[in-house]
Amino acid sequence: QVQLVESGGGLVQAGNSLRLSCVASGRTFSMYTMGWFRQAPGKEREFVAAIRSSGGRIPYADSVKGRFTISRDNAKNTMYLQMNSLKPEDTAVYYCAAAPGRYIAPITPPVYDYWGQGTQVTVSS
């Protein structure tokens, strides 16, 4: 069992930055593929970014490519999402997720077994 807790969300103006964190419980964090998803009101949950247990990154969603960076610190059981040049369309609840094992393309929600409670990111224009 893995418990995930996100933090770092908030209200920012367009063009500014935020860094989200996801802290995981348990001793096997380093073995998990980790991902960030987001869900805006009235829309389906969508993939943002993912990182393998080795630190290798899955290609980012096109909507965030070049602006967001995913990283992890296995010693701290923590994953991060650095979000730069934020846009109003980035407004959503952001969720971190964990998937045990290795996957070729961990970009869909069913791949992930564990989810955090989400953190709200609101970008004003």
Accessible surface in RSA format (square Angstrom, percent):
REM  Atomic radii and reference values for relative SASA: ProtOr
REM  Chains: A
REM  Algorithm: Lee & Richards
REM  Probe-radius: 1.40
REM  Slices: 20
REM RES _ NUM      All-atoms   Total-Side   Main-Chain    Non-polar    All polar
REM                ABS   REL    ABS   REL    ABS   REL    ABS   REL    ABS   REL
RES GLN A   1   173.19  96.8 116.36  85.0  56.83 135.3  46.01  97.9 127.17  96.5
RES VAL A   2    11.34   7.5   5.85   5.3   5.48  13.2   5.85   5.1   5.48  14.9
RES GLN A   3   121.90  68.2 117.31  85.7   4.59  10.9  29.41  62.6  92.49  70.1
RES LEU A   4    10.00   5.6   0.08   0.1   9.91  24.9   0.08   0.1   9.91  26.7
RES VAL A   5    87.56  57.6  86.23  78.1   1.33   3.2  86.23  74.9   1.33   3.6
RES GLU A   6     7.01   4.0   0.00   0.0   7.01  16.7   0.00   0.0   7.01   5.7
RES SER A   7    59.61  50.4  55.14  73.6   4.47  10.3  40.69  86.6  18.92  26.5
RES GLY A   8    35.67  44.0   0.00   N/A  35.67  44.0  24.35  66.8  11.32  25.3
RES GLY A   9    29.39  36.2   0.00   N/A  29.39  36.2   2.29   6.3  27.10  60.7
RES GLY A  10    29.47  36.3   0.00   N/A  29.47  36.3  29.33  80.5   0.15   0.3
RES LEU A  11   130.33  72.6 100.84  72.1  29.50  74.1 100.84  70.8  29.50  79.4
RES VAL A  12    22.20  14.6  15.85  14.3   6.36  15.3  22.20  19.3   0.00   0.0
RES GLN A  13   121.32  67.8 120.27  87.9   1.04   2.5  27.04  57.6  94.28  71.5
RES ALA A  14    46.54  42.8  25.02  38.6  21.51  48.9  25.42  35.8  21.12  55.9
RES GLY A  15    52.16  64.3   0.00   N/A  52.16  64.3  28.52  78.3  23.64  52.9
RES ASN A  16    75.15  51.8  70.85  68.5   4.30  10.4  12.42  29.9  62.74  60.6
RES SER A  17    56.04  47.4  36.78  49.1  19.27  44.4  21.08  44.9  34.96  49.0
RES LEU A  18    30.75  17.1  25.77  18.4   4.98  12.5  30.75  21.6   0.00   0.0
RES ARG A  19   132.94  55.8 116.52  59.4  16.42  39.1  26.55  36.3 106.39  64.5
RES LEU A  20     0.00   0.0   0.00   0.0   0.00   0.0   0.00   0.0   0.00   0.0
RES SER A  21    20.43  17.3  20.43  27.3   0.00   0.0   7.15  15.2  13.28  18.6
RES CYS A  22     0.00   0.0   0.00   0.0   0.00   0.0   0.00   0.0   0.00   0.0
RES VAL A  23    75.60  49.7  73.96  67.0   1.64   3.9  73.96  64.3   1.64   4.4
RES ALA A  24     4.56   4.2   0.13   0.2   4.43  10.1   0.32   0.4   4.24  11.2
RES SER A  25    49.67  42.0  38.04  50.8  11.63  26.8  41.98  89.4   7.69  10.8
RES GLY A  26    41.84  51.6   0.00   N/A  41.84  51.6  26.42  72.5  15.42  34.5
RES ARG A  27   238.66 100.2 202.36 103.2  36.30  86.4  79.81 109.1 158.85  96.3
RES THR A  28    62.16  44.2  60.90  61.7   1.26   3.0  51.38  69.0  10.78  16.3
RES PHE A  29     4.50   2.3   1.61   1.0   2.89   7.5   3.37   2.0   1.13   3.2
RES SER A  30    50.77  42.9  43.64  58.2   7.13  16.4  20.54  43.7  30.24  42.4
RES MET A  31   126.79  65.7 117.17  77.5   9.61  22.9 102.46  87.1  24.33  32.2
RES TYR A  32    21.75  10.2  21.75  12.4   0.00   0.0   4.62   3.5  17.13  21.1
RES THR A  33     1.55   1.1   1.55   1.6   0.00   0.0   0.00   0.0   1.55   2.4
RES MET A  34     0.24   0.1   0.24   0.2   0.00   0.0   0.00   0.0   0.24   0.3
RES GLY A  35     0.00   0.0   0.00   N/A   0.00   0.0   0.00   0.0   0.00   0.0
RES TRP A  36     0.00   0.0   0.00   0.0   0.00   0.0   0.00   0.0   0.00   0.0
RES PHE A  37     0.00   0.0   0.00   0.0   0.00   0.0   0.00   0.0   0.00   0.0
RES ARG A  38    12.87   5.4  12.87   6.6   0.00   0.0   2.03   2.8  10.85   6.6
RES GLN A  39    58.68  32.8  55.01  40.2   3.68   8.8  10.82  23.0  47.86  36.3
RES ALA A  40    23.97  22.0  20.16  31.1   3.82   8.7  20.72  29.2   3.25   8.6
RES PRO A  41   122.96  89.6  94.21  85.9  28.75 104.5 106.73  88.1  16.23 100.8
RES GLY A  42    92.49 114.1   0.00   N/A  92.49 114.1  45.13 123.9  47.36 106.1
RES LYS A  43   144.10  70.3 131.16  80.5  12.94  30.8  82.35  74.1  61.76  65.8
RES GLU A  44   154.98  89.0 142.48 107.8  12.50  29.8  59.00 114.1  95.98  78.4
RES ARG A  45    75.11  31.5  58.70  29.9  16.41  39.1  13.89  19.0  61.22  37.1
RES GLU A  46    78.55  45.1  74.23  56.2   4.33  10.3  29.82  57.7  48.73  39.8
RES PHE A  47    26.99  13.5  17.78  11.0   9.21  24.0  17.78  10.8   9.21  26.4
RES VAL A  48     0.70   0.5   0.70   0.6   0.00   0.0   0.70   0.6   0.00   0.0
RES ALA A  49     0.00   0.0   0.00   0.0   0.00   0.0   0.00   0.0   0.00   0.0
RES ALA A  50     0.00   0.0   0.00   0.0   0.00   0.0   0.00   0.0   0.00   0.0
RES ILE A  51     3.26   1.9   3.26   2.4   0.00   0.0   3.26   2.3   0.00   0.0
RES ARG A  52    77.76  32.7  77.76  39.6   0.00   0.0  30.51  41.7  47.26  28.6
RES SER A  53    25.58  21.6  19.04  25.4   6.54  15.1   3.94   8.4  21.64  30.3
RES SER A  54   101.17  85.5  55.32  73.8  45.84 105.6  57.79 123.1  43.38  60.8
RES GLY A  55    28.18  34.7   0.00   N/A  28.18  34.7  17.74  48.7  10.44  23.4
RES GLY A  56    33.09  40.8   0.00   N/A  33.09  40.8  31.04  85.2   2.06   4.6
RES ARG A  57   122.77  51.5  91.91  46.9  30.86  73.5  21.57  29.5 101.20  61.3
RES ILE A  58     7.49   4.3   6.83   5.1   0.66   1.6   7.05   5.1   0.44   1.2
RES PRO A  59   103.60  75.5  89.55  81.6  14.05  51.1  99.81  82.4   3.80  23.6
RES TYR A  60    38.17  17.8  31.27  17.8   6.90  17.9  29.56  22.2   8.61  10.6
RES ALA A  61    21.61  19.9  13.22  20.4   8.39  19.1  21.61  30.4   0.00   0.0
RES ASP A  62   122.35  85.7  98.39  97.9  23.96  56.7  38.47  90.5  83.88  83.7
RES SER A  63    61.83  52.3  40.13  53.6  21.70  50.0  48.99 104.3  12.85  18.0
RES VAL A  64     0.22   0.1   0.22   0.2   0.00   0.0   0.22   0.2   0.00   0.0
RES LYS A  65   112.58  54.9  94.00  57.7  18.58  44.2  60.78  54.7  51.79  55.2
RES GLY A  66    80.68  99.5   0.00   N/A  80.68  99.5  42.60 116.9  38.08  85.3
RES ARG A  67    28.48  12.0  23.59  12.0   4.89  11.6  23.65  32.3   4.83   2.9
RES PHE A  68     4.92   2.5   0.00   0.0   4.92  12.8   0.00   0.0   4.92  14.1
RES THR A  69    61.77  43.9  60.86  61.7   0.90   2.2  33.13  44.5  28.64  43.3
RES ILE A  70     0.00   0.0   0.00   0.0   0.00   0.0   0.00   0.0   0.00   0.0
RES SER A  71    37.47  31.7  37.10  49.5   0.36   0.8  23.88  50.9  13.59  19.0
RES ARG A  72    33.16  13.9   6.27   3.2  26.89  64.0   6.75   9.2  26.42  16.0
RES ASP A  73    44.69  31.3  40.25  40.1   4.43  10.5  14.33  33.7  30.36  30.3
RES ASN A  74    56.37  38.9  41.34  39.9  15.03  36.2  18.49  44.5  37.88  36.6
RES ALA A  75   102.96  94.7  56.65  87.4  46.30 105.3  68.96  97.1  34.00  90.1
RES LYS A  76   136.41  66.5 118.93  73.0  17.48  41.6  73.00  65.7  63.41  67.5
RES ASN A  77    36.44  25.1  36.44  35.2   0.00   0.0   8.50  20.5  27.94  27.0
RES THR A  78     9.60   6.8   9.60   9.7   0.00   0.0   3.62   4.9   5.98   9.0
RES MET A  79     0.00   0.0   0.00   0.0   0.00   0.0   0.00   0.0   0.00   0.0
RES TYR A  80    32.57  15.2  32.57  18.5   0.00   0.0  17.55  13.2  15.02  18.5
RES LEU A  81     0.00   0.0   0.00   0.0   0.00   0.0   0.00   0.0   0.00   0.0
RES GLN A  82    57.93  32.4  57.81  42.3   0.12   0.3  27.98  59.6  29.95  22.7
RES MET A  83     0.00   0.0   0.00   0.0   0.00   0.0   0.00   0.0   0.00   0.0
RES ASN A  84    59.26  40.9  59.26  57.3   0.00   0.0  15.50  37.3  43.76  42.3
RES SER A  85    58.46  49.4  54.56  72.8   3.90   9.0  18.56  39.5  39.91  55.9
RES LEU A  86     2.32   1.3   0.00   0.0   2.32   5.8   0.00   0.0   2.32   6.2
RES LYS A  87    85.86  41.9  85.55  52.5   0.32   0.8  39.11  35.2  46.75  49.8
RES PRO A  88    55.10  40.2  48.04  43.8   7.06  25.7  48.39  40.0   6.71  41.7
RES GLU A  89   123.40  70.8  96.95  73.3  26.45  63.0  62.77 121.4  60.63  49.5
RES ASP A  90     0.67   0.5   0.67   0.7   0.00   0.0   0.00   0.0   0.67   0.7
RES THR A  91    37.27  26.5  33.25  33.7   4.02   9.6  31.27  42.0   6.00   9.1
RES ALA A  92     1.22   1.1   0.69   1.1   0.53   1.2   1.22   1.7   0.00   0.0
RES VAL A  93    40.98  27.0  40.83  37.0   0.15   0.4  40.83  35.5   0.15   0.4
RES TYR A  94     0.00   0.0   0.00   0.0   0.00   0.0   0.00   0.0   0.00   0.0
RES TYR A  95    34.33  16.0  34.33  19.5   0.00   0.0   8.06   6.1  26.27  32.4
RES CYS A  96     0.00   0.0   0.00   0.0   0.00   0.0   0.00   0.0   0.00   0.0
RES ALA A  97     0.00   0.0   0.00   0.0   0.00   0.0   0.00   0.0   0.00   0.0
RES ALA A  98     0.44   0.4   0.44   0.7   0.00   0.0   0.44   0.6   0.00   0.0
RES ALA A  99     0.00   0.0   0.00   0.0   0.00   0.0   0.00   0.0   0.00   0.0
RES PRO A 100    53.01  38.6  45.89  41.8   7.12  25.9  47.11  38.9   5.90  36.7
RES GLY A 101    35.81  44.2   0.00   N/A  35.81  44.2  31.43  86.3   4.38   9.8
RES ARG A 102   215.52  90.5 187.71  95.7  27.80  66.2  67.41  92.1 148.10  89.8
RES TYR A 103    73.21  34.2  64.09  36.5   9.12  23.7  52.78  39.7  20.44  25.2
RES ILE A 104   166.74  94.9 149.62 111.5  17.12  41.3 153.51 110.5  13.22  35.9
RES ALA A 105    56.77  52.2  42.55  65.7  14.22  32.3  42.92  60.4  13.85  36.7
RES PRO A 106     0.00   0.0   0.00   0.0   0.00   0.0   0.00   0.0   0.00   0.0
RES ILE A 107    74.36  42.3  68.83  51.3   5.54  13.3  68.83  49.6   5.54  15.0
RES THR A 108    65.56  46.6  65.54  66.4   0.02   0.1  54.87  73.7  10.69  16.2
RES PRO A 109    46.48  33.9  44.25  40.3   2.23   8.1  44.56  36.8   1.91  11.9
RES PRO A 110   118.66  86.5  83.46  76.1  35.20 128.0  96.37  79.6  22.29 138.5
RES VAL A 111    32.30  21.3  22.24  20.1  10.05  24.2  28.69  24.9   3.61   9.8
RES TYR A 112     9.96   4.7   0.00   0.0   9.96  25.9   0.00   0.0   9.96  12.3
RES ASP A 113    87.51  61.3  58.89  58.6  28.62  67.7  15.72  37.0  71.79  71.6
RES TYR A 114    47.47  22.2  44.72  25.4   2.75   7.1  18.81  14.1  28.66  35.3
RES TRP A 115    75.37  30.2  46.89  22.7  28.48  66.9  36.22  19.3  39.15  63.5
RES GLY A 116     9.04  11.1   0.00   N/A   9.04  11.1   1.77   4.9   7.27  16.3
RES GLN A 117   114.22  63.9  82.27  60.1  31.94  76.1  72.37 154.1  41.84  31.7
RES GLY A 118    12.36  15.2   0.00   N/A  12.36  15.2   0.49   1.3  11.87  26.6
RES THR A 119    18.18  12.9  12.70  12.9   5.47  13.0   7.01   9.4  11.17  16.9
RES GLN A 120    85.93  48.1  77.68  56.8   8.24  19.6  49.98 106.4  35.95  27.3
RES VAL A 121     0.00   0.0   0.00   0.0   0.00   0.0   0.00   0.0   0.00   0.0
RES THR A 122    46.91  33.4  46.91  47.6   0.00   0.0  35.49  47.7  11.42  17.3
RES VAL A 123     6.91   4.5   0.00   0.0   6.91  16.6   0.00   0.0   6.91  18.7
RES SER A 124    43.30  36.6  36.76  49.1   6.54  15.1  36.36  77.4   6.94   9.7
RES SER A 125   126.80 107.1  68.28  91.1  58.52 134.8  55.71 118.6  71.09  99.6
END  Absolute sums over single chains surface
CHAIN  1 A     6427.3       4928.2       1499.1       3479.4       2947.9
END  Absolute sums over all chains
TOTAL          6427.3       4928.2       1499.1       3479.4       2947.9
